[in-house]
Each structure stands twice: as structure tokens, then as C-alpha cells.
Amino acid sequence: MKEIQIPNIFKLATKELSQDAFFAWLLQWADQKYGGINPDLNHTAQDFVRKLIVQTDTYAVTTVEVGRQWHNIDVWAEINGEYFISIEDKTNTGRHSNQLARYKELVESEFGGKPHKLIFVYLKTGNESLSSLDLIKRQEGYTIIDRRAVLEILDTRSVDNDIFNDFRSYLTQLQKLTDSCSNLEAVKTDESAAQGFFLSLQELIPEHTDWNYVSNPSGGFWGFWYHWVECQDFKLYIQIENRIGVDIQIKIKIESKEPSIQLLNQICAELCGLASKYGLEVNRPKKLRTGRTSTLAIVENALPLTLNNEIDTEQLLKNLQNLQQLLDEYSSTKFLL
């Protein structure tokens, strides 16, 4: 029998403002004056505060002041008159318009000369490229709190509160969808699973990678890019392109100022000629198109499956390594000419 899905307000209220409200509400519950009303919720909220300010369980949370949209900062909280937390809360969007640096500068200016310890948090419940999060941590000086970290706290104890449990259930479902990234059908049809697939590749591939959504007139796709190689006056790189509900392909791309169709045909033929050496079936796309970036070839056999229609991750990584070696050899050959 199919499991009945209980209505969940957060499946309807999916905007970041709704999530802002939840986290502001949760932070309010951390104040010690609410301990006698709902002890489990109060203790969990205090665990969340300690996570944000990087404190141990022995740190006593007594007073908590919370607000929203102060100078466009999503959520702020003052803890024990000692800490000031600035939270940039994100669901599926990312940073933009230099906002993180602006918020940090504003808070530092406001609290100059005050005794508060300033904490800057990038709270992300959606999925985001690991390379993007690393930049936010290293360059912007923000602490990253992701969905797993939030769920670890929300799952610590049983809490008797419908708002709390609806949000926990909502995040749990998002995590389950993301973790279904080994199933090809899920990766091809569900954005969370597609993002989970790219996240798993980022953890397994030992070089810089990145992924994001690409909007274009043909409908857009989720793209994963890595392994750029120099070839005289152009670069080649690997792209995994997932058009949700349509197909997923592994491609060899070219980045060049003004490539001619003749040049694209030549490079494509040369790559196809080398591919068999690495056990790869590389074919020309149906139509070559010029542009700043263009698809040179499609690797037909790079995405292997098990008998259960699961992605064979071990073999996929071997195929990608072979594809990297193909591009490396082609690049070195061009520089020797």
C-alpha cells in the first residue's frame, strides 16, 4: 500500500522568507524563559545556538534576542549580550551582488567598540556546489551550516511541536531525494537527486570541479564542469549535462574566442580517433555550433549502469579518468606540433 503523505506547510511555503521565519522562531525558543513551556524544544533550540557560535554543551544560553531583515540581513540574533549572529539564509539560491561582504562590513561597523563576538553564518538548506561553499568560507569568512548539520540537531530529541516537526520532515525528505543520487532514473527526473549526483562526484574527483544550473532558450540544464586543458589558442574540458526529464550526457567541450566549423570538425575527428585507445566511444554531435563554448563530442559509453539501473560509480570514475587522459594526451600533442 502506498504511504499516505501528510500535508506539510513547508512543502507549500517554500520561499526563503518562510524559512527565515522558522529559524528566527527556533532561535527565540532558545531563551531560558521558555524552558518550562516546552523543554525539548528549548534544549534543541539551544543546541542550534551553540552550533552557530561554535560552543560546547556546557555553554549556558540564557537570553536570546532575535530579529529579521535588519538592513536586509535575513536573520540576526544576540546571545547573552555576548554574541551577535548574522545569518544569510538560503534555500536554492546562492550569494549575489557582493551581499555577504556588504552585510559583514555593516555589522562590523555597527558593533565597532562593542564587546560582542561577531558570528557570520551562511545557512544553506538546499544543495550548492562544494567549490562555491568553500569560497564563501575562505574568502567571505562565513561559517557554513548545511542541511545535514541542521538535521543532526533537529533529530537529537523528540519534540512535541507541529511547526518543528513539519520543518524537520520537510528537510528529511529533501535529504532523502538528494541521497537517491545513485539511481539513474531519479537523477534524470528529480533536481535534488541530480544535485546529489554532482555533489557525490565532487567528493570523489580529486581536482577542482564545479556545477550549477544553466538557463538557456532550449530549456536549461544542470551542468558539471572540470578538467580544463590548454590547447594552443583554445581550451578543452569535460561537461556532464543533465536536462531534467530529457537526458544526461557526458561531453567534451571547447572554449575559444572564434572557432570555425572547420576547426571544430578537425578537433572532433582527432579526438574520436584517439578515444578507442582509452576504451571510450566518442561521437560527433548531430550539429556543431560555434560560440564561446561549443560541444565537440559526446562520450556515449561513459555512464555505466548496474543490473538494477543504478549508476556504477566505480566504473564511471574509471571512464572519467580515461577521458581526462584523452584530453591530456591531445593537449600535449597540440603543444608539440
C-alpha positions in Angstrom: 0.0 0.0 0.0 1.3 3.4 -0.9 2.3 5.6 2.1 -0.1 8.5 2.7 1.8 11.8 2.5 0.6 14.0 5.4 0.1 17.7 4.4 3.2 19.7 5.3 3.1 23.5 5.4 6.8 23.8 4.3 6.1 22.0 1.1 3.8 24.9 0.2 5.7 27.7 1.9 9.0 27.1 0.1 10.2 30.7 -0.2 13.3 31.8 1.8 11.2 34.2 3.8 9.2 31.2 5.2 12.5 29.5 6.2 13.8 32.8 7.7 10.7 32.8 9.9 11.3 29.2 11.0 14.9 29.8 12.1 14.0 33.1 13.8 11.2 31.3 15.6 13.6 28.4 16.6 16.2 30.9 17.9 13.6 32.6 20.0 12.8 29.3 21.7 16.4 29.1 22.9 15.8 31.8 25.6 15.9 30.2 29.0 12.5 31.7 29.9 10.8 29.1 27.6 12.5 26.1 29.2 9.5 25.3 31.3 6.9 25.6 28.5 8.5 23.1 26.1 11.8 21.8 27.5 12.7 19.6 24.5 12.1 22.4 22.0 14.1 24.8 24.3 17.0 22.4 24.6 17.1 21.7 20.8 17.0 25.5 20.1 19.9 26.0 22.5 21.8 23.2 20.7 21.2 25.2 17.5 22.6 28.4 19.1 25.7 26.6 20.3 26.2 25.2 16.8 26.1 28.7 15.3 28.5 30.2 17.8 30.8 27.1 17.9 30.3 26.4 21.7 30.2 23.2 23.6 27.2 21.7 25.5 28.5 23.4 28.7 27.9 26.9 27.4 24.7 28.2 29.0 22.3 30.0 26.7 20.2 32.4 28.9 19.0 35.4 26.9 18.2 35.5 23.1 17.1 38.5 21.1 16.1 37.8 17.5 15.1 39.8 14.5 14.7 39.7 10.8 15.6 41.9 7.8 17.8 44.3 9.6 19.5 46.1 6.7 18.4 43.2 4.5 20.2 40.6 6.8 17.9 37.6 6.8 18.0 36.7 10.5 20.0 38.1 13.4 20.4 37.0 17.0 22.1 38.4 20.1 23.1 35.7 22.6 23.6 36.5 26.3 24.7 40.1 25.3 27.9 38.4 24.2 27.5 37.1 20.7 25.8 38.8 17.6 24.9 36.3 14.9 24.3 37.5 11.3 22.6 34.7 9.2 22.3 34.7 5.5 19.6 32.1 4.9 19.5 30.3 1.6 17.2 27.6 0.1 18.0 27.0 -3.6 19.6 30.3 -4.5 23.2 31.4 -3.9 25.1 34.5 -2.9 24.8 37.5 -5.3 25.7 41.2 -5.6 28.5 41.1 -3.1 25.9 40.8 -0.4 27.9 38.7 2.1 30.8 41.2 2.2 28.3 44.1 2.5 26.5 42.6 5.4 29.7 41.7 7.2 31.0 45.3 6.7 27.7 46.7 8.0 27.7 44.6 11.2 31.4 45.2 11.9 30.7 48.9 11.6 27.7 48.8 13.8 29.4 46.8 16.5 32.8 48.6 16.4 33.8 49.3 20.0 31.2 46.9 21.5 32.2 43.8 23.3 30.2 41.4 21.2 31.8 38.5 19.4 30.6 38.6 15.8 29.4 35.4 14.0 28.6 35.3 10.3 26.7 32.2 9.1 25.8 31.1 5.6 22.8 28.7 6.3 22.0 26.6 3.3 19.2 24.0 3.3 19.3 23.5 -0.4 22.2 22.0 -2.4 25.1 24.0 -3.5 28.4 23.3 -5.2 31.2 22.4 -2.7 33.6 24.8 -4.5 31.1 27.6 -4.1 30.7 26.9 -0.4 34.5 26.7 0.0 34.8 30.2 -1.5 32.2 31.6 0.9 34.1 30.1 3.8 37.6 31.1 2.7 37.0 34.5 1.0 34.0 35.8 2.8 34.8 34.5 6.3 31.3 32.9 6.9 30.7 29.7 8.7 28.8 27.2 6.6 25.8 25.4 8.2 24.3 23.0 5.7 21.1 20.8 5.7 22.9 17.8 7.3 24.1 19.9 10.2 20.7 21.3 10.8 19.1 17.8 10.7 21.6 16.5 13.1 20.4 19.0 15.6 16.7 18.7 14.8 17.0 14.9 15.1 18.7 14.9 18.5 15.5 14.5 20.5 11.8 14.1 20.1 10.0 17.5 20.2 6.2 17.9 20.6 5.6 20.8 18.2 3.9 20.6 14.8 5.8 23.5 13.3 9.1 22.0 14.4 8.2 18.5 13.1 6.9 19.8 9.8 10.1 21.5 9.1 12.2 18.6 10.2 10.1 16.3 8.0 10.5 18.7 5.0 14.3 18.8 5.3 14.5 15.0 5.8 12.6 14.5 2.5 15.0 16.8 0.7 17.9 14.9 2.1 16.4 11.5 1.0 15.9 12.9 -2.5 19.5 14.1 -2.6 20.7 10.8 -1.4 18.9 8.9 -4.1 21.7 10.1 -6.5 22.8 6.5 -7.3 19.6 5.8 -9.1 19.7 6.9 -12.8 16.0 7.4 -13.1 16.0 9.7 -10.0 19.0 11.6 -11.3 17.3 12.2 -14.7 13.9 13.3 -13.3 14.5 14.9 -9.9 16.6 18.1 -9.4 17.6 17.2 -5.8 18.8 13.8 -6.9 20.6 15.4 -9.9 22.3 17.8 -7.5 23.2 14.9 -5.1 24.9 13.1 -8.0 27.1 16.1 -8.7 27.9 16.6 -5.0 29.0 12.9 -4.8 31.2 13.4 -7.9 32.8 16.5 -6.2 33.7 14.4 -3.2 35.2 11.6 -5.4 37.1 13.5 -8.1 40.5 14.8 -6.7 40.6 18.0 -8.6 38.7 21.3 -8.8 35.1 20.8 -10.0 32.0 23.0 -10.1 28.3 22.7 -11.0 25.3 24.9 -11.3 22.1 25.5 -13.3 22.5 26.9 -16.8 19.5 28.8 -18.2 19.2 28.9 -22.0 16.5 29.2 -24.7 16.3 25.4 -25.2 15.1 24.8 -21.6 18.2 24.9 -19.5 20.2 22.1 -17.7 22.2 21.2 -14.7 25.9 21.3 -15.7 29.0 19.9 -14.0 32.4 21.1 -15.3 36.1 20.1 -14.7 39.5 19.3 -16.1 40.3 22.2 -18.4 43.4 21.6 -20.6 45.2 24.2 -22.7 45.5 23.5 -26.5 47.3 26.4 -28.1 44.6 29.1 -28.5 41.7 27.2 -27.1 40.8 25.0 -24.0 39.0 21.7 -23.8 37.1 20.5 -20.7 34.6 17.8 -19.5 31.0 18.7 -19.0 28.2 16.5 -17.6 24.9 17.9 -18.8 21.6 16.9 -17.2 18.5 18.1 -18.9 15.9 17.0 -16.2 13.3 14.8 -17.8 15.1 14.7 -21.1 18.6 13.1 -20.9 22.0 13.2 -19.2 25.2 13.3 -21.4 28.9 13.5 -20.8 30.5 15.8 -23.3 33.8 17.2 -24.4 33.5 21.0 -24.7 35.7 23.6 -26.3 36.2 27.2 -25.0 37.5 29.5 -27.7 37.0 33.1 -28.9 36.0 32.4 -32.5 36.2 28.8 -33.5 35.2 28.0 -37.1 33.1 25.0 -38.0 36.1 23.7 -39.9 38.2 23.8 -36.7 35.5 22.1 -34.7 35.2 19.3 -37.2 39.0 18.9 -37.2 39.3 18.7 -33.4 36.3 16.4 -33.1 37.8 14.0 -35.7 41.1 13.9 -33.9 39.5 13.3 -30.5 37.3 10.5 -31.9 40.5 8.9 -33.4 42.2 8.8 -30.0 39.2 7.7 -28.0 39.4 4.0 -28.7 42.8 3.9 -27.1 41.1 4.7 -23.8 38.1 2.4 -24.3 35.8 5.3 -25.0 33.1 5.7 -27.6 33.2 9.3 -28.7 30.9 10.6 -31.3 30.3 13.9 -33.1 27.1 15.8 -32.0 24.3 16.0 -34.5 25.2 19.5 -35.3 28.3 21.5 -34.4 27.6 25.1 -33.3 30.1 27.9 -32.9 30.2 30.1 -29.8 32.4 31.0 -26.9 31.8 27.4 -25.7 30.8 24.6 -28.0 30.1 20.9 -27.8 32.8 19.0 -29.6 31.9 15.4 -28.9 29.6 13.2 -26.8 31.0 10.2 -24.8 28.4 7.6 -25.4 29.6 4.8 -23.0 30.8 6.9 -20.1 27.8 6.5 -17.8 27.7 2.7 -16.9 24.8 1.1 -15.1 24.4 -2.0 -12.8 21.7 -4.6 -13.4 19.5 -2.7 -11.0 19.7 0.5 -13.1 22.0 2.1 -10.6 24.9 4.2 -11.7 28.1 2.1 -11.5 30.1 4.8 -9.7 33.4 2.9 -9.7 33.3 2.3 -13.4 32.1 5.8 -14.1 35.1 7.2 -12.3 37.4 5.0 -14.3 35.7 6.2 -17.5 36.2 9.8 -16.4 39.8 9.2 -15.6 40.2 7.7 -19.1 38.5 10.8 -20.6 40.9 13.1 -18.6 43.9 11.1 -20.0 42.4 11.5 -23.5 42.3 15.3 -23.2 45.7 15.4 -21.6 47.3 13.5 -24.5 45.5 15.6 -27.0 46.7 18.8 -25.3 50.3 17.6 -25.1 50.2 16.6 -28.8 49.0 20.0 -29.8 51.8 21.8 -28.0 54.4 19.5 -29.6 53.2 20.5 -33.1 
